Amino acid sequence: METDPNEVLNTELSGKLTITLKQGKTLDEFCERNFDNYNSDQYEAVAIRMYYGKEMVVTLYALDKVRQEGTTYNINKIPVKKFKKTTLGLTELFAFIEEFNFTLSAGNYDLDDMQVINK
């Protein structure tokens, strides 16, 4: 079967990921153990991004509790410090994860608009 050259091939999926930490484990503990200079007295974890491609990069965005005011910050944005880790292995990551669940969409339709009909 020949592919229509005008047809757009969807090569990217996007969605939502939910992670449940193991009992007794916390996000702060994970951050303190895996990101240099992170401490929960000064920082509050806001978001974690994980990139896997030619390399694996885990990026932590953390609110700096001490540096909230400043003239260089946009007052409509949350000032965060970015921590990067390129040596985090799956063993360190899965030591904190009890379970995870994600749904990826091709983007053609909004997931909230779906209704399962084969119950």
N, CA, C and O atoms as CSV, one atom per row, in Angstrom:
chain,resi,resn,atom,element,x,y,z
A,1,MET,N,N,0.845,-1.180,0.000
A,1,MET,CA,C,0.000,0.000,0.000
A,1,MET,C,C,0.886,1.237,0.000
A,1,MET,O,O,1.820,1.337,0.795
A,2,GLU,N,N,0.600,2.154,-0.869
A,2,GLU,CA,C,1.393,3.360,-0.995
A,2,GLU,C,C,0.872,4.440,-0.056
A,2,GLU,O,O,-0.338,4.614,0.090
A,3,THR,N,N,1.792,5.165,0.582
A,3,THR,CA,C,1.419,6.221,1.509
A,3,THR,C,C,1.186,7.519,0.748
A,3,THR,O,O,1.996,7.906,-0.094
A,4,ASP,N,N,0.093,8.180,1.041
A,4,ASP,CA,C,-0.222,9.464,0.439
A,4,ASP,C,C,0.783,10.494,0.948
A,4,ASP,O,O,0.881,10.678,2.162
A,5,PRO,N,N,1.536,11.178,0.078
A,5,PRO,CA,C,2.543,12.149,0.535
A,5,PRO,C,C,1.930,13.337,1.254
A,5,PRO,O,O,2.632,14.033,1.988
A,6,ASN,N,N,0.630,13.591,1.065
A,6,ASN,CA,C,-0.037,14.703,1.741
A,6,ASN,C,C,-0.535,14.321,3.130
A,6,ASN,O,O,-0.931,15.183,3.915
A,7,GLU,N,N,-0.513,13.024,3.428
A,7,GLU,CA,C,-0.986,12.546,4.729
A,7,GLU,C,C,0.059,12.863,5.802
A,7,GLU,O,O,1.246,12.585,5.634
A,8,VAL,N,N,-0.399,13.439,6.883
A,8,VAL,CA,C,0.491,13.762,7.991
A,8,VAL,C,C,0.559,12.549,8.908
A,8,VAL,O,O,-0.464,12.087,9.413
A,9,LEU,N,N,1.770,12.035,9.122
A,9,LEU,CA,C,1.951,10.901,10.012
A,9,LEU,C,C,2.177,11.412,11.424
A,9,LEU,O,O,3.021,12.279,11.651
A,10,ASN,N,N,1.426,10.875,12.366
A,10,ASN,CA,C,1.549,11.299,13.760
A,10,ASN,C,C,2.648,10.475,14.412
A,10,ASN,O,O,2.476,9.279,14.648
A,11,THR,N,N,3.772,11.110,14.702
A,11,THR,CA,C,4.901,10.412,15.305
A,11,THR,C,C,5.103,10.795,16.762
A,11,THR,O,O,6.062,10.343,17.386
A,12,GLU,N,N,4.232,11.605,17.308
A,12,GLU,CA,C,4.359,12.024,18.700
A,12,GLU,C,C,3.057,11.766,19.437
A,12,GLU,O,O,1.976,12.127,18.972
A,13,LEU,N,N,3.183,11.139,20.587
A,13,LEU,CA,C,2.040,10.902,21.460
A,13,LEU,C,C,2.215,11.768,22.690
A,13,LEU,O,O,3.341,12.000,23.128
A,14,SER,N,N,1.127,12.245,23.249
A,14,SER,CA,C,1.214,13.031,24.476
A,14,SER,C,C,0.101,12.608,25.402
A,14,SER,O,O,-0.883,12.003,24.976
A,15,GLY,N,N,0.264,12.931,26.678
A,15,GLY,CA,C,-0.759,12.534,27.627
A,15,GLY,C,C,-0.425,12.919,29.042
A,15,GLY,O,O,0.236,13.925,29.300
A,16,LYS,N,N,-0.895,12.101,29.948
A,16,LYS,CA,C,-0.775,12.364,31.376
A,16,LYS,C,C,-0.200,11.133,32.059
A,16,LYS,O,O,-0.550,10.004,31.715
A,17,LEU,N,N,0.674,11.350,33.015
A,17,LEU,CA,C,1.299,10.280,33.778
A,17,LEU,C,C,1.042,10.515,35.256
A,17,LEU,O,O,1.223,11.628,35.751
A,18,THR,N,N,0.627,9.490,35.954
A,18,THR,CA,C,0.420,9.563,37.400
A,18,THR,C,C,1.321,8.538,38.064
A,18,THR,O,O,1.389,7.386,37.636
A,19,ILE,N,N,2.016,8.965,39.116
A,19,ILE,CA,C,2.931,8.093,39.855
A,19,ILE,C,C,2.508,8.059,41.314
A,19,ILE,O,O,2.214,9.096,41.909
A,20,THR,N,N,2.478,6.861,41.887
A,20,THR,CA,C,2.255,6.690,43.317
A,20,THR,C,C,3.582,6.271,43.933
A,20,THR,O,O,4.191,5.285,43.519
A,21,LEU,N,N,4.016,7.032,44.921
A,21,LEU,CA,C,5.277,6.706,45.593
A,21,LEU,C,C,5.072,5.548,46.568
A,21,LEU,O,O,3.976,5.330,47.085
A,22,LYS,N,N,6.149,4.820,46.800
A,22,LYS,CA,C,6.090,3.723,47.768
A,22,LYS,C,C,5.792,4.288,49.153
A,22,LYS,O,O,6.145,5.424,49.469
A,23,GLN,N,N,5.139,3.471,49.966
A,23,GLN,CA,C,4.802,3.903,51.320
A,23,GLN,C,C,6.092,4.258,52.071
A,23,GLN,O,O,7.075,3.517,52.032
A,24,GLY,N,N,6.063,5.398,52.747
A,24,GLY,CA,C,7.219,5.857,53.498
A,24,GLY,C,C,8.205,6.674,52.681
A,24,GLY,O,O,9.141,7.245,53.239
A,25,LYS,N,N,8.012,6.740,51.369
A,25,LYS,CA,C,8.890,7.531,50.502
A,25,LYS,C,C,8.209,8.862,50.198
A,25,LYS,O,O,6.984,8.932,50.104
A,26,THR,N,N,9.005,9.910,50.044
A,26,THR,CA,C,8.463,11.223,49.731
A,26,THR,C,C,9.190,11.820,48.531
A,26,THR,O,O,10.302,11.415,48.194
A,27,LEU,N,N,8.550,12.776,47.901
A,27,LEU,CA,C,9.175,13.481,46.791
A,27,LEU,C,C,10.417,14.232,47.268
A,27,LEU,O,O,11.429,14.265,46.568
A,28,ASP,N,N,10.343,14.837,48.461
A,28,ASP,CA,C,11.517,15.536,48.996
A,28,ASP,C,C,12.693,14.580,49.206
A,28,ASP,O,O,13.834,14.925,48.900
A,29,GLU,N,N,12.422,13.395,49.719
A,29,GLU,CA,C,13.487,12.416,49.920
A,29,GLU,C,C,14.128,12.039,48.579
A,29,GLU,O,O,15.351,11.954,48.475
A,30,PHE,N,N,13.307,11.816,47.567
A,30,PHE,CA,C,13.817,11.497,46.233
A,30,PHE,C,C,14.702,12.638,45.723
A,30,PHE,O,O,15.799,12.402,45.217
A,31,CYS,N,N,14.219,13.871,45.859
A,31,CYS,CA,C,14.969,15.030,45.368
A,31,CYS,C,C,16.277,15.222,46.132
A,31,CYS,O,O,17.314,15.482,45.522
A,32,GLU,N,N,16.241,15.098,47.448
A,32,GLU,CA,C,17.457,15.267,48.248
A,32,GLU,C,C,18.492,14.200,47.922
A,32,GLU,O,O,19.692,14.473,47.927
A,33,ARG,N,N,18.036,13.000,47.641
A,33,ARG,CA,C,18.952,11.902,47.346
A,33,ARG,C,C,19.544,12.004,45.936
A,33,ARG,O,O,20.666,11.555,45.704
A,34,ASN,N,N,18.809,12.585,45.009
A,34,ASN,CA,C,19.228,12.518,43.612
A,34,ASN,C,C,19.657,13.835,42.964
A,34,ASN,O,O,20.212,13.817,41.865
A,35,PHE,N,N,19.416,14.972,43.609
A,35,PHE,CA,C,19.795,16.251,43.018
A,35,PHE,C,C,20.730,16.999,43.964
A,35,PHE,O,O,20.361,17.318,45.095
A,36,ASP,N,N,21.932,17.273,43.494
A,36,ASP,CA,C,22.918,18.005,44.286
A,36,ASP,C,C,22.362,19.362,44.709
A,36,ASP,O,O,21.713,20.046,43.919
A,37,ASN,N,N,22.616,19.741,45.940
A,37,ASN,CA,C,22.255,21.038,46.520
A,37,ASN,C,C,20.761,21.233,46.753
A,37,ASN,O,O,20.339,22.335,47.103
A,38,TYR,N,N,19.948,20.191,46.567
A,38,TYR,CA,C,18.524,20.308,46.893
A,38,TYR,C,C,18.344,19.990,48.365
A,38,TYR,O,O,18.828,18.968,48.851
A,39,ASN,N,N,17.648,20.864,49.072
A,39,ASN,CA,C,17.246,20.555,50.447
A,39,ASN,C,C,15.854,21.123,50.663
A,39,ASN,O,O,15.527,22.214,50.195
A,40,SER,N,N,15.054,20.371,51.371
A,40,SER,CA,C,13.641,20.728,51.515
A,40,SER,C,C,13.420,21.939,52.412
A,40,SER,O,O,12.316,22.484,52.434
A,41,ASP,N,N,14.431,22.376,53.150
A,41,ASP,CA,C,14.288,23.597,53.940
A,41,ASP,C,C,14.260,24.824,53.032
A,41,ASP,O,O,13.570,25.799,53.327
A,42,GLN,N,N,15.005,24.778,51.930
A,42,GLN,CA,C,15.069,25.926,51.029
A,42,GLN,C,C,14.171,25.768,49.805
A,42,GLN,O,O,13.685,26.762,49.267
A,43,TYR,N,N,13.947,24.542,49.359
A,43,TYR,CA,C,13.224,24.326,48.106
A,43,TYR,C,C,11.961,23.491,48.292
A,43,TYR,O,O,11.860,22.681,49.213
A,44,GLU,N,N,11.006,23.709,47.397
A,44,GLU,CA,C,9.795,22.896,47.333
A,44,GLU,C,C,9.661,22.396,45.897
A,44,GLU,O,O,9.543,23.198,44.969
A,45,ALA,N,N,9.678,21.090,45.711
A,45,ALA,CA,C,9.574,20.520,44.369
A,45,ALA,C,C,8.239,20.895,43.746
A,45,ALA,O,O,7.190,20.740,44.371
A,46,VAL,N,N,8.278,21.388,42.511
A,46,VAL,CA,C,7.081,21.826,41.808
A,46,VAL,C,C,6.779,20.891,40.636
A,46,VAL,O,O,5.620,20.553,40.395
A,47,ALA,N,N,7.817,20.473,39.909
A,47,ALA,CA,C,7.612,19.638,38.727
A,47,ALA,C,C,8.884,18.852,38.424
A,47,ALA,O,O,9.993,19.287,38.738
A,48,ILE,N,N,8.700,17.692,37.811
A,48,ILE,CA,C,9.825,16.882,37.352
A,48,ILE,C,C,9.580,16.537,35.890
A,48,ILE,O,O,8.489,16.114,35.508
A,49,ARG,N,N,10.604,16.723,35.092
A,49,ARG,CA,C,10.545,16.382,33.672
A,49,ARG,C,C,11.575,15.289,33.405
A,49,ARG,O,O,12.693,15.337,33.917
A,50,MET,N,N,11.191,14.320,32.609
A,50,MET,CA,C,12.127,13.255,32.247
A,50,MET,C,C,12.204,13.195,30.732
A,50,MET,O,O,11.186,13.077,30.050
A,51,TYR,N,N,13.417,13.278,30.217
A,51,TYR,CA,C,13.652,13.183,28.780
A,51,TYR,C,C,14.493,11.942,28.524
A,51,TYR,O,O,15.512,11.721,29.178
A,52,TYR,N,N,14.056,11.139,27.567
A,52,TYR,CA,C,14.838,9.988,27.147
A,52,TYR,C,C,14.964,10.043,25.634
A,52,TYR,O,O,13.966,10.103,24.916
A,53,GLY,N,N,16.189,10.023,25.164
A,53,GLY,CA,C,16.473,10.061,23.731
A,53,GLY,C,C,17.908,9.631,23.565
A,53,GLY,O,O,18.276,8.513,23.925
A,54,LYS,N,N,18.723,10.521,23.017
A,54,LYS,CA,C,20.152,10.225,22.884
A,54,LYS,C,C,20.804,10.119,24.259
A,54,LYS,O,O,21.847,9.484,24.417
A,55,GLU,N,N,20.179,10.744,25.242
A,55,GLU,CA,C,20.621,10.662,26.631
A,55,GLU,C,C,19.380,10.707,27.509
A,55,GLU,O,O,18.282,10.997,27.036
A,56,MET,N,N,19.563,10.418,28.784
A,56,MET,CA,C,18.448,10.534,29.724
A,56,MET,C,C,18.727,11.724,30.633
A,56,MET,O,O,19.785,11.811,31.256
A,57,VAL,N,N,17.776,12.628,30.701
A,57,VAL,CA,C,17.913,13.821,31.534
A,57,VAL,C,C,16.674,13.929,32.407
A,57,VAL,O,O,15.549,13.908,31.908
A,58,VAL,N,N,16.886,14.044,33.715
A,58,VAL,CA,C,15.793,14.288,34.645
A,58,VAL,C,C,15.986,15.705,35.170
A,58,VAL,O,O,17.041,16.044,35.706
A,59,THR,N,N,14.953,16.524,35.008
A,59,THR,CA,C,15.026,17.921,35.428
A,59,THR,C,C,13.991,18.161,36.518
A,59,THR,O,O,12.821,17.807,36.374
A,60,LEU,N,N,14.438,18.762,37.597
A,60,LEU,CA,C,13.581,19.119,38.714
A,60,LEU,C,C,13.415,20.633,38.719
A,60,LEU,O,O,14.395,21.372,38.622
A,61,TYR,N,N,12.190,21.086,38.831
A,61,TYR,CA,C,11.886,22.504,38.995
A,61,TYR,C,C,11.391,22.672,40.422
A,61,TYR,O,O,10.404,22.059,40.829
A,62,ALA,N,N,12.092,23.515,41.178
A,62,ALA,CA,C,11.776,23.666,42.595
A,62,ALA,C,C,11.630,25.136,42.956
A,62,ALA,O,O,12.441,25.979,42.571
A,63,LEU,N,N,10.582,25.415,43.700
A,63,LEU,CA,C,10.338,26.754,44.222
A,63,LEU,C,C,11.421,27.073,45.245
A,63,LEU,O,O,11.669,26.286,46.158
A,64,ASP,N,N,12.057,28.214,45.092
A,64,ASP,CA,C,13.050,28.657,46.069
A,64,ASP,C,C,12.307,29.448,47.137
A,64,ASP,O,O,11.885,30.579,46.897
A,65,LYS,N,N,12.148,28.855,48.313
A,65,LYS,CA,C,11.376,29.469,49.389
A,65,LYS,C,C,12.014,30.754,49.898
A,65,LYS,O,O,11.321,31.620,50.432
A,66,VAL,N,N,13.328,30.885,49.737
A,66,VAL,CA,C,14.059,32.048,50.241
A,66,VAL,C,C,13.978,33.210,49.258
A,66,VAL,O,O,13.810,34.359,49.668
A,67,ARG,N,N,14.095,32.923,47.979
A,67,ARG,CA,C,14.156,33.974,46.956
A,67,ARG,C,C,12.821,34.110,46.246
A,67,ARG,O,O,12.696,33.712,45.088
A,68,GLN,N,N,11.842,34.652,46.907
A,68,GLN,CA,C,10.525,34.857,46.315
A,68,GLN,C,C,10.352,36.241,45.722
A,68,GLN,O,O,9.569,36.428,44.791
A,69,GLU,N,N,11.057,37.185,46.241
A,69,GLU,CA,C,10.914,38.564,45.779
A,69,GLU,C,C,12.151,38.966,44.996
A,69,GLU,O,O,13.268,38.579,45.337
A,70,GLY,N,N,11.947,39.731,43.964
A,70,GLY,CA,C,13.069,40.236,43.182
A,70,GLY,C,C,12.558,41.055,42.016
A,70,GLY,O,O,11.425,40.875,41.571
A,71,THR,N,N,13.379,41.938,41.530
A,71,THR,CA,C,12.961,42.814,40.445
A,71,THR,C,C,13.087,42.135,39.084
A,71,THR,O,O,12.527,42.622,38.101
A,72,THR,N,N,13.811,41.022,39.009
A,72,THR,CA,C,13.999,40.356,37.722
A,72,THR,C,C,12.961,39.276,37.464
A,72,THR,O,O,12.986,38.647,36.406
A,73,TYR,N,N,12.052,39.046,38.399
A,73,TYR,CA,C,11.044,38.000,38.251
A,73,TYR,C,C,9.751,38.584,37.706
A,73,TYR,O,O,9.355,39.693,38.064
A,74,ASN,N,N,9.110,37.835,36.850
A,74,ASN,CA,C,7.779,38.196,36.370
A,74,ASN,C,C,6.813,37.917,37.520
A,74,ASN,O,O,6.761,36.795,38.024
A,75,ILE,N,N,6.056,38.917,37.936
A,75,ILE,CA,C,5.172,38.744,39.098
A,75,ILE,C,C,4.047,37.747,38.829
A,75,ILE,O,O,3.391,37.290,39.765
A,76,ASN,N,N,3.815,37.403,37.557
A,76,ASN,CA,C,2.779,36.436,37.210
A,76,ASN,C,C,3.306,35.011,37.071
A,76,ASN,O,O,2.563,34.102,36.703
A,77,LYS,N,N,4.591,34.820,37.366
A,77,LYS,CA,C,5.226,33.504,37.235
A,77,LYS,C,C,5.764,33.055,38.589
A,77,LYS,O,O,5.989,33.867,39.486
A,78,ILE,N,N,5.964,31.754,38.716
A,78,ILE,CA,C,6.548,31.186,39.938
A,78,ILE,C,C,8.056,31.057,39.716
A,78,ILE,O,O,8.479,30.342,38.807
A,79,PRO,N,N,8.876,31.735,40.528
A,79,PRO,CA,C,10.330,31.612,40.347
A,79,PRO,C,C,10.820,30.251,40.845
A,79,PRO,O,O,10.636,29.903,42.011
A,80,VAL,N,N,11.438,29.495,39.955
A,80,VAL,CA,C,11.934,28.166,40.312
A,80,VAL,C,C,13.402,28.035,39.964
A,80,VAL,O,O,13.921,28.714,39.078
A,81,LYS,N,N,14.045,27.153,40.681
A,81,LYS,CA,C,15.426,26.775,40.376
A,81,LYS,C,C,15.352,25.463,39.614
A,81,LYS,O,O,14.557,24.582,39.940
A,82,LYS,N,N,16.199,25.348,38.586
A,82,LYS,CA,C,16.212,24.141,37.778
A,82,LYS,C,C,17.421,23.299,38.176
A,82,LYS,O,O,18.558,23.772,38.163
A,83,PHE,N,N,17.154,22.042,38.529
A,83,PHE,CA,C,18.189,21.069,38.847
A,83,PHE,C,C,18.180,20.021,37.728
A,83,PHE,O,O,17.112,19.554,37.332
A,84,LYS,N,N,19.351,19.649,37.218
A,84,LYS,CA,C,19.408,18.637,36.159
A,84,LYS,C,C,20.263,17.460,36.610
A,84,LYS,O,O,21.253,17.615,37.324
A,85,LYS,N,N,19.843,16.279,36.166
A,85,LYS,CA,C,20.581,15.055,36.488
A,85,LYS,C,C,20.632,14.214,35.215
A,85,LYS,O,O,19.598,13.910,34.620
A,86,THR,N,N,21.843,13.843,34.805
A,86,THR,CA,C,21.996,13.022,33.607
A,86,THR,C,C,22.470,11.616,33.941
A,86,THR,O,O,22.639,10.785,33.049
A,87,THR,N,N,22.682,11.351,35.209
A,87,THR,CA,C,23.196,10.039,35.603
A,87,THR,C,C,22.206,9.240,36.441
A,87,THR,O,O,22.582,8.252,37.072
A,88,LEU,N,N,20.968,9.651,36.453
A,88,LEU,CA,C,19.949,8.950,37.230
A,88,LEU,C,C,19.529,7.691,36.485
A,88,LEU,O,O,19.072,7.751,35.344
A,89,GLY,N,N,19.690,6.561,37.143
A,89,GLY,CA,C,19.314,5.298,36.529
A,89,GLY,C,C,17.899,4.898,36.904
A,89,GLY,O,O,17.301,5.452,37.826
A,90,LEU,N,N,17.383,3.936,36.178
A,90,LEU,CA,C,16.027,3.467,36.460
A,90,LEU,C,C,15.933,2.828,37.839
A,90,LEU,O,O,14.872,2.868,38.462
A,91,THR,N,N,17.022,2.241,38.328
A,91,THR,CA,C,17.022,1.628,39.662
A,91,THR,C,C,16.728,2.675,40.730
A,91,THR,O,O,15.924,2.437,41.631
A,92,GLU,N,N,17.377,3.834,40.630
A,92,GLU,CA,C,17.142,4.919,41.597
A,92,GLU,C,C,15.713,5.444,41.475
A,92,GLU,O,O,15.077,5.770,42.478
A,93,LEU,N,N,15.224,5.521,40.266
A,93,LEU,CA,C,13.875,6.023,40.039
A,93,LEU,C,C,12.829,5.049,40.585
A,93,LEU,O,O,11.925,5.452,41.317
A,94,PHE,N,N,12.951,3.778,40.230
A,94,PHE,CA,C,11.952,2.793,40.645
A,94,PHE,C,C,12.030,2.436,42.125
A,94,PHE,O,O,11.116,1.800,42.651
A,95,ALA,N,N,13.100,2.831,42.804
A,95,ALA,CA,C,13.183,2.619,44.247
A,95,ALA,C,C,12.124,3.433,44.988
A,95,ALA,O,O,11.796,3.126,46.134
A,96,PHE,N,N,11.593,4.458,44.344
A,96,PHE,CA,C,10.601,5.338,44.972
A,96,PHE,C,C,9.183,5.121,44.439
A,96,PHE,O,O,8.226,5.645,45.008
A,97,ILE,N,N,9.041,4.364,43.369
A,97,ILE,CA,C,7.741,4.247,42.707
A,97,ILE,C,C,7.049,2.936,43.057
A,97,ILE,O,O,7.596,1.850,42.861
A,98,GLU,N,N,5.841,3.063,43.577
A,98,GLU,CA,C,4.996,1.892,43.841
A,98,GLU,C,C,4.299,1.456,42.553
A,98,GLU,O,O,4.277,0.277,42.200
A,99,GLU,N,N,3.730,2.450,41.865
A,99,GLU,CA,C,3.055,2.159,40.613
A,99,GLU,C,C,2.971,3.422,39.776
A,99,GLU,O,O,3.080,4.535,40.291
A,100,PHE,N,N,2.779,3.237,38.488
A,100,PHE,CA,C,2.522,4.388,37.630
A,100,PHE,C,C,1.493,4.008,36.588
A,100,PHE,O,O,1.319,2.837,36.252
A,101,ASN,N,N,0.818,5.022,36.088
A,101,ASN,CA,C,-0.265,4.836,35.144
A,101,ASN,C,C,-0.203,5.995,34.156
A,101,ASN,O,O,-0.098,7.154,34.557
A,102,PHE,N,N,-0.267,5.682,32.873
A,102,PHE,CA,C,-0.302,6.773,31.915
A,102,PHE,C,C,-1.152,6.418,30.719
A,102,PHE,O,O,-1.317,5.250,30.368
A,103,THR,N,N,-1.683,7.446,30.107
A,103,THR,CA,C,-2.470,7.320,28.894
A,103,THR,C,C,-1.878,8.279,27.878
A,103,THR,O,O,-1.677,9.459,28.162
A,104,LEU,N,N,-1.604,7.764,26.700
A,104,LEU,CA,C,-1.053,8.584,25.632
A,104,LEU,C,C,-2.077,8.690,24.511
A,104,LEU,O,O,-2.804,7.740,24.219
A,105,SER,N,N,-2.119,9.836,23.903
A,105,SER,CA,C,-3.074,10.091,22.839
A,105,SER,C,C,-2.329,10.505,21.570
A,105,SER,O,O,-1.290,11.164,21.625
A,106,ALA,N,N,-2.877,10.107,20.448
A,106,ALA,CA,C,-2.332,10.537,19.164
A,106,ALA,C,C,-2.664,12.010,18.906
A,106,ALA,O,O,-2.132,12.615,17.976
A,107,GLY,N,N,-3.536,12.577,19.726
A,107,GLY,CA,C,-3.857,13.994,19.624
A,107,GLY,C,C,-4.998,14.319,18.688
A,107,GLY,O,O,-5.365,15.484,18.538
A,108,ASN,N,N,-5.559,13.317,18.063
A,108,ASN,CA,C,-6.665,13.574,17.129
A,108,ASN,C,C,-7.942,13.952,17.863
A,108,ASN,O,O,-8.763,14.707,17.342
A,109,TYR,N,N,-8.108,13.428,19.070
A,109,TYR,CA,C,-9.322,13.666,19.856
A,109,TYR,C,C,-8.924,13.913,21.302
A,109,TYR,O,O,-7.904,13.409,21.771
A,110,ASP,N,N,-9.730,14.687,21.997
A,110,ASP,CA,C,-9.506,14.945,23.413
A,110,ASP,C,C,-9.911,13.700,24.203
A,110,ASP,O,O,-11.008,13.175,24.016
A,111,LEU,N,N,-9.031,13.231,25.078
A,111,LEU,CA,C,-9.312,12.018,25.859
A,111,LEU,C,C,-10.571,12.161,26.701
A,111,LEU,O,O,-11.278,11.177,26.919
A,112,ASP,N,N,-10.860,13.346,27.171
A,112,ASP,CA,C,-12.066,13.566,27.984
A,112,ASP,C,C,-13.346,13.404,27.167
A,112,ASP,O,O,-14.426,13.239,27.733
A,113,ASP,N,N,-13.231,13.448,25.855
A,113,ASP,CA,C,-14.402,13.303,24.999
A,113,ASP,C,C,-14.685,11.848,24.604
A,113,ASP,O,O,-15.664,11.578,23.908
A,114,MET,N,N,-13.847,10.924,25.035
A,114,MET,CA,C,-14.037,9.516,24.684
A,114,MET,C,C,-15.061,8.860,25.599
A,114,MET,O,O,-15.174,9.199,26.777
A,115,GLN,N,N,-15.799,7.921,25.037
A,115,GLN,CA,C,-16.721,7.104,25.819
A,115,GLN,C,C,-16.515,5.649,25.386
A,115,GLN,O,O,-16.682,5.318,24.212
A,116,VAL,N,N,-16.157,4.793,26.325
A,116,VAL,CA,C,-15.963,3.381,26.030
A,116,VAL,C,C,-17.327,2.757,25.807
A,116,VAL,O,O,-18.222,2.919,26.636
A,117,ILE,N,N,-17.503,2.042,24.693
A,117,ILE,CA,C,-18.809,1.500,24.359
A,117,ILE,C,C,-18.862,-0.023,24.451
A,117,ILE,O,O,-19.941,-0.595,24.297
A,118,ASN,N,N,-17.756,-0.691,24.692
A,118,ASN,CA,C,-17.752,-2.155,24.746
A,118,ASN,C,C,-17.630,-2.672,26.178
A,118,ASN,O,O,-16.808,-3.543,26.461
A,119,LYS,N,N,-18.449,-2.133,27.075
A,119,LYS,CA,C,-18.419,-2.555,28.475
A,119,LYS,C,C,-19.109,-3.880,28.641
A,119,LYS,O,O,-19.186,-4.401,29.754
